Amino acid sequence: MLNWKQLALTLFLTSCASVTYEQPDLPFEEISQAQSQIANTKFSDLSKKDKKSIDLLYERAIDSLGTAAHDFCEIYSEQSLCEWKFKLEESEIFNAYASGQNDITVLTGLVDGIENFEELAFVVAHEIGHHIGNHIAESSRNILLGQLAGAVIGAAVLGSEGSSDDINQLADLGGSIGRLRFSRAQENEADLIGIAILIKAGLDLNKAETIIVRMAQEGSREKRSNFFDSHPSSPERLAYFKMNRERILKGEIFPFLN
């Protein structure tokens, strides 16, 4: 019979995110090159965009993807529906997210904080990648299992002396751990799918990768949004972007893309 430690470990491990496309290890020199690019890239201050400019940039980014996401989904996904509902929502927060049944929301604060439509196109393609990878359902499952593991540990450790509030706090902690374990693996996979979609759409990936450099610089500053808590903004992400671009272009992954 499993004791409480074994049960908690089992629940925790089963809450790990699963991915279809594993990422290879990064050579140190590629990470170092990405660090150097992030450190040495200088961005000019962006003037605040008016509503018309935001709307135009948003529409251009969505339109630029054309049928690329649908075509990719038809080949590489088991989803029955390869269509997405896009929404531009008024908010000063620098964020975008996937939710529900193929819903993707972009906040105006994100559009206001970028320079070119290719940056936004990559963010949108990344969020599409979450849907194609079935990450929404995975995230809900991981949070639930994390909460269950936390509650089991709380009940076992605290016993009769523990209050329901104490156990609930441990359950919430477990849910947070489950959410974090989701984010790393699935965020990387969503990037991979997003890159493939941009290549299929014929977009300039040198301009698209600018958003990663921008995020890496912003992510190290005190003033940041919760976008950086769930979206990786490290040199490794930039290095993976470059590596995966080459892998896809060489036909090492997604061979039916071209």
MARGUGU-302814 format. One record per residue (C-alpha): residue number from 1; x, y, z. Coordinates in steps of 0.05 Angstrom, whole numbers, plus 5000, padded with zeros to 4 digits. Layout:
% MARGUGU-302814
{resi->NUM xx->X yy->Y zz->Z}
...
***
This chain:
% MARGUGU-302814
{resi->1 xx->5000 yy->5000 zz->5000}
{resi->2 xx->5026 yy->5069 zz->4982}
{resi->3 xx->5044 yy->5115 zz->5040}
{resi->4 xx->5027 yy->5189 zz->5036}
{resi->5 xx->5095 yy->5208 zz->5008}
{resi->6 xx->5091 yy->5157 zz->4953}
{resi->7 xx->5020 yy->5177 zz->4936}
{resi->8 xx->5038 yy->5251 zz->4934}
{resi->9 xx->5098 yy->5237 zz->4890}
{resi->10 xx->5056 yy->5195 zz->4843}
{resi->11 xx->5004 yy->5249 zz->4837}
{resi->12 xx->5057 yy->5302 zz->4826}
{resi->13 xx->5094 yy->5263 zz->4772}
{resi->14 xx->5029 yy->5247 zz->4735}
{resi->15 xx->5014 yy->5321 zz->4733}
{resi->16 xx->5076 yy->5334 zz->4691}
{resi->17 xx->5061 yy->5365 zz->4624}
{resi->18 xx->5066 yy->5319 zz->4564}
{resi->19 xx->5089 yy->5344 zz->4497}
{resi->20 xx->5087 yy->5315 zz->4427}
{resi->21 xx->5152 yy->5347 zz->4403}
{resi->22 xx->5212 yy->5341 zz->4450}
{resi->23 xx->5265 yy->5396 zz->4447}
{resi->24 xx->5338 yy->5376 zz->4437}
{resi->25 xx->5391 yy->5402 zz->4485}
{resi->26 xx->5420 yy->5470 zz->4468}
{resi->27 xx->5495 yy->5477 zz->4458}
{resi->28 xx->5525 yy->5526 zz->4507}
{resi->29 xx->5552 yy->5570 zz->4452}
{resi->30 xx->5483 yy->5581 zz->4423}
{resi->31 xx->5456 yy->5603 zz->4491}
{resi->32 xx->5517 yy->5649 zz->4497}
{resi->33 xx->5503 yy->5680 zz->4429}
{resi->34 xx->5430 yy->5691 zz->4448}
{resi->35 xx->5452 yy->5725 zz->4513}
{resi->36 xx->5498 yy->5771 zz->4473}
{resi->37 xx->5443 yy->5789 zz->4424}
{resi->38 xx->5395 yy->5806 zz->4480}
{resi->39 xx->5447 yy->5848 zz->4516}
{resi->40 xx->5470 yy->5886 zz->4455}
{resi->41 xx->5403 yy->5899 zz->4420}
{resi->42 xx->5380 yy->5971 zz->4429}
{resi->43 xx->5307 yy->5989 zz->4420}
{resi->44 xx->5283 yy->6059 zz->4408}
{resi->45 xx->5228 yy->6085 zz->4453}
{resi->46 xx->5160 yy->6070 zz->4423}
{resi->47 xx->5109 yy->6126 zz->4422}
{resi->48 xx->5040 yy->6107 zz->4447}
{resi->49 xx->4995 yy->6084 zz->4390}
{resi->50 xx->4925 yy->6110 zz->4379}
{resi->51 xx->4866 yy->6064 zz->4372}
{resi->52 xx->4868 yy->6064 zz->4296}
{resi->53 xx->4942 yy->6045 zz->4294}
{resi->54 xx->4931 yy->5989 zz->4344}
{resi->55 xx->4872 yy->5962 zz->4304}
{resi->56 xx->4911 yy->5964 zz->4239}
{resi->57 xx->4972 yy->5929 zz->4268}
{resi->58 xx->4928 yy->5876 zz->4300}
{resi->59 xx->4889 yy->5863 zz->4236}
{resi->60 xx->4952 yy->5860 zz->4195}
{resi->61 xx->4983 yy->5808 zz->4242}
{resi->62 xx->4921 yy->5764 zz->4239}
{resi->63 xx->4914 yy->5771 zz->4164}
{resi->64 xx->4988 yy->5756 zz->4153}
{resi->65 xx->4978 yy->5685 zz->4179}
{resi->66 xx->4929 yy->5671 zz->4123}
{resi->67 xx->4912 yy->5597 zz->4121}
{resi->68 xx->4980 yy->5575 zz->4148}
{resi->69 xx->4954 yy->5557 zz->4218}
{resi->70 xx->4894 yy->5519 zz->4189}
{resi->71 xx->4939 yy->5481 zz->4140}
{resi->72 xx->4988 yy->5462 zz->4195}
{resi->73 xx->4932 yy->5440 zz->4241}
{resi->74 xx->4901 yy->5397 zz->4187}
{resi->75 xx->4966 yy->5359 zz->4178}
{resi->76 xx->4996 yy->5355 zz->4247}
{resi->77 xx->4938 yy->5359 zz->4296}
{resi->78 xx->4883 yy->5311 zz->4317}
{resi->79 xx->4836 yy->5369 zz->4329}
{resi->80 xx->4770 yy->5365 zz->4293}
{resi->81 xx->4765 yy->5441 zz->4288}
{resi->82 xx->4823 yy->5480 zz->4259}
{resi->83 xx->4792 yy->5549 zz->4263}
{resi->84 xx->4804 yy->5601 zz->4317}
{resi->85 xx->4765 yy->5660 zz->4345}
{resi->86 xx->4808 yy->5722 zz->4353}
{resi->87 xx->4790 yy->5780 zz->4399}
{resi->88 xx->4825 yy->5847 zz->4413}
{resi->89 xx->4810 yy->5869 zz->4483}
{resi->90 xx->4822 yy->5938 zz->4512}
{resi->91 xx->4874 yy->5935 zz->4568}
{resi->92 xx->4941 yy->5967 zz->4583}
{resi->93 xx->4970 yy->5899 zz->4603}
{resi->94 xx->5023 yy->5869 zz->4558}
{resi->95 xx->4991 yy->5802 zz->4546}
{resi->96 xx->4956 yy->5752 zz->4501}
{resi->97 xx->4926 yy->5685 zz->4518}
{resi->98 xx->4891 yy->5623 zz->4492}
{resi->99 xx->4828 yy->5598 zz->4527}
{resi->100 xx->4763 yy->5560 zz->4519}
{resi->101 xx->4746 yy->5528 zz->4453}
{resi->102 xx->4798 yy->5556 zz->4405}
{resi->103 xx->4792 yy->5627 zz->4432}
{resi->104 xx->4852 yy->5674 zz->4429}
{resi->105 xx->4852 yy->5742 zz->4462}
{resi->106 xx->4903 yy->5797 zz->4448}
{resi->107 xx->4905 yy->5857 zz->4495}
{resi->108 xx->4917 yy->5926 zz->4466}
{resi->109 xx->4975 yy->5936 zz->4515}
{resi->110 xx->5013 yy->5882 zz->4477}
{resi->111 xx->5000 yy->5914 zz->4410}
{resi->112 xx->5021 yy->5982 zz->4437}
{resi->113 xx->5087 yy->5953 zz->4462}
{resi->114 xx->5114 yy->5924 zz->4397}
{resi->115 xx->5141 yy->5954 zz->4334}
{resi->116 xx->5124 yy->5908 zz->4275}
{resi->117 xx->5066 yy->5862 zz->4257}
{resi->118 xx->5112 yy->5801 zz->4252}
{resi->119 xx->5124 yy->5805 zz->4327}
{resi->120 xx->5049 yy->5802 zz->4340}
{resi->121 xx->5040 yy->5748 zz->4288}
{resi->122 xx->5088 yy->5704 zz->4326}
{resi->123 xx->5052 yy->5716 zz->4392}
{resi->124 xx->4985 yy->5698 zz->4359}
{resi->125 xx->5016 yy->5636 zz->4326}
{resi->126 xx->5044 yy->5616 zz->4393}
{resi->127 xx->4975 yy->5620 zz->4425}
{resi->128 xx->4947 yy->5579 zz->4367}
{resi->129 xx->5001 yy->5529 zz->4384}
{resi->130 xx->4972 yy->5521 zz->4453}
{resi->131 xx->4905 yy->5500 zz->4422}
{resi->132 xx->4937 yy->5454 zz->4370}
{resi->133 xx->4978 yy->5421 zz->4426}
{resi->134 xx->4916 yy->5412 zz->4469}
{resi->135 xx->4951 yy->5451 zz->4524}
{resi->136 xx->4888 yy->5482 zz->4553}
{resi->137 xx->4861 yy->5414 zz->4575}
{resi->138 xx->4930 yy->5393 zz->4598}
{resi->139 xx->4936 yy->5455 zz->4641}
{resi->140 xx->4869 yy->5443 zz->4675}
{resi->141 xx->4888 yy->5371 zz->4689}
{resi->142 xx->4956 yy->5390 zz->4718}
{resi->143 xx->4926 yy->5443 zz->4764}
{resi->144 xx->4873 yy->5394 zz->4789}
{resi->145 xx->4924 yy->5339 zz->4802}
{resi->146 xx->4970 yy->5389 zz->4836}
{resi->147 xx->4914 yy->5411 zz->4882}
{resi->148 xx->4898 yy->5339 zz->4898}
{resi->149 xx->4971 yy->5324 zz->4914}
{resi->150 xx->4975 yy->5386 zz->4959}
{resi->151 xx->4912 yy->5366 zz->4996}
{resi->152 xx->4937 yy->5295 zz->5006}
{resi->153 xx->5003 yy->5320 zz->5034}
{resi->154 xx->4967 yy->5370 zz->5079}
{resi->155 xx->4920 yy->5319 zz->5107}
{resi->156 xx->4976 yy->5268 zz->5119}
{resi->157 xx->5025 yy->5317 zz->5150}
{resi->158 xx->4977 yy->5360 zz->5191}
{resi->159 xx->4930 yy->5304 zz->5210}
{resi->160 xx->4875 yy->5320 zz->5259}
{resi->161 xx->4912 yy->5383 zz->5281}
{resi->162 xx->4907 yy->5415 zz->5212}
{resi->163 xx->4851 yy->5463 zz->5197}
{resi->164 xx->4813 yy->5462 zz->5131}
{resi->165 xx->4845 yy->5530 zz->5115}
{resi->166 xx->4915 yy->5499 zz->5123}
{resi->167 xx->4898 yy->5441 zz->5077}
{resi->168 xx->4866 yy->5488 zz->5027}
{resi->169 xx->4930 yy->5530 zz->5025}
{resi->170 xx->4971 yy->5468 zz->5010}
{resi->171 xx->4922 yy->5448 zz->4956}
{resi->172 xx->4929 yy->5517 zz->4925}
{resi->173 xx->5004 yy->5511 zz->4928}
{resi->174 xx->5000 yy->5443 zz->4893}
{resi->175 xx->4956 yy->5474 zz->4839}
{resi->176 xx->5008 yy->5529 zz->4828}
{resi->177 xx->5063 yy->5478 zz->4821}
{resi->178 xx->5021 yy->5440 zz->4771}
{resi->179 xx->5010 yy->5503 zz->4731}
{resi->180 xx->5085 yy->5518 zz->4729}
{resi->181 xx->5102 yy->5447 zz->4707}
{resi->182 xx->5053 yy->5457 zz->4650}
{resi->183 xx->5080 yy->5524 zz->4629}
{resi->184 xx->5152 yy->5506 zz->4614}
{resi->185 xx->5142 yy->5446 zz->4569}
{resi->186 xx->5080 yy->5471 zz->4534}
{resi->187 xx->5106 yy->5541 zz->4524}
{resi->188 xx->5166 yy->5513 zz->4488}
{resi->189 xx->5122 yy->5469 zz->4445}
{resi->190 xx->5076 yy->5527 zz->4429}
{resi->191 xx->5137 yy->5566 zz->4405}
{resi->192 xx->5157 yy->5509 zz->4360}
{resi->193 xx->5088 yy->5506 zz->4329}
{resi->194 xx->5086 yy->5581 zz->4323}
{resi->195 xx->5152 yy->5583 zz->4285}
{resi->196 xx->5126 yy->5530 zz->4237}
{resi->197 xx->5062 yy->5570 zz->4224}
{resi->198 xx->5103 yy->5633 zz->4209}
{resi->199 xx->5147 yy->5595 zz->4161}
{resi->200 xx->5086 yy->5567 zz->4127}
{resi->201 xx->5058 yy->5637 zz->4122}
{resi->202 xx->5123 yy->5663 zz->4091}
{resi->203 xx->5135 yy->5715 zz->4145}
{resi->204 xx->5202 yy->5747 zz->4163}
{resi->205 xx->5227 yy->5707 zz->4224}
{resi->206 xx->5283 yy->5756 zz->4237}
{resi->207 xx->5231 yy->5809 zz->4252}
{resi->208 xx->5187 yy->5759 zz->4289}
{resi->209 xx->5242 yy->5739 zz->4338}
{resi->210 xx->5247 yy->5812 zz->4359}
{resi->211 xx->5190 yy->5800 zz->4408}
{resi->212 xx->5232 yy->5748 zz->4445}
{resi->213 xx->5290 yy->5797 zz->4452}
{resi->214 xx->5242 yy->5851 zz->4474}
{resi->215 xx->5211 yy->5805 zz->4526}
{resi->216 xx->5279 yy->5783 zz->4552}
{resi->217 xx->5298 yy->5855 zz->4564}
{resi->218 xx->5232 yy->5874 zz->4595}
{resi->219 xx->5229 yy->5811 zz->4637}
{resi->220 xx->5292 yy->5831 zz->4674}
{resi->221 xx->5263 yy->5898 zz->4696}
{resi->222 xx->5221 yy->5912 zz->4757}
{resi->223 xx->5162 yy->5938 zz->4718}
{resi->224 xx->5132 yy->5878 zz->4683}
{resi->225 xx->5065 yy->5845 zz->4672}
{resi->226 xx->5042 yy->5775 zz->4690}
{resi->227 xx->5054 yy->5757 zz->4617}
{resi->228 xx->5126 yy->5741 zz->4638}
{resi->229 xx->5104 yy->5694 zz->4693}
{resi->230 xx->5076 yy->5644 zz->4644}
{resi->231 xx->5114 yy->5661 zz->4580}
{resi->232 xx->5189 yy->5645 zz->4581}
{resi->233 xx->5233 yy->5704 zz->4565}
{resi->234 xx->5303 yy->5675 zz->4573}
{resi->235 xx->5363 yy->5670 zz->4525}
{resi->236 xx->5345 yy->5596 zz->4518}
{resi->237 xx->5280 yy->5615 zz->4486}
{resi->238 xx->5315 yy->5657 zz->4434}
{resi->239 xx->5367 yy->5602 zz->4422}
{resi->240 xx->5311 yy->5551 zz->4413}
{resi->241 xx->5276 yy->5598 zz->4364}
{resi->242 xx->5338 yy->5600 zz->4320}
{resi->243 xx->5351 yy->5525 zz->4326}
{resi->244 xx->5280 yy->5505 zz->4311}
{resi->245 xx->5275 yy->5552 zz->4252}
{resi->246 xx->5334 yy->5516 zz->4221}
{resi->247 xx->5306 yy->5447 zz->4238}
{resi->248 xx->5241 yy->5463 zz->4204}
{resi->249 xx->5273 yy->5495 zz->4143}
{resi->250 xx->5317 yy->5434 zz->4134}
{resi->251 xx->5258 yy->5387 zz->4140}
{resi->252 xx->5283 yy->5354 zz->4204}
{resi->253 xx->5215 yy->5367 zz->4235}
{resi->254 xx->5147 yy->5378 zz->4203}
{resi->255 xx->5172 yy->5349 zz->4136}
{resi->256 xx->5104 yy->5359 zz->4102}
{resi->257 xx->5104 yy->5434 zz->4118}
{resi->258 xx->5137 yy->5458 zz->4054}
***
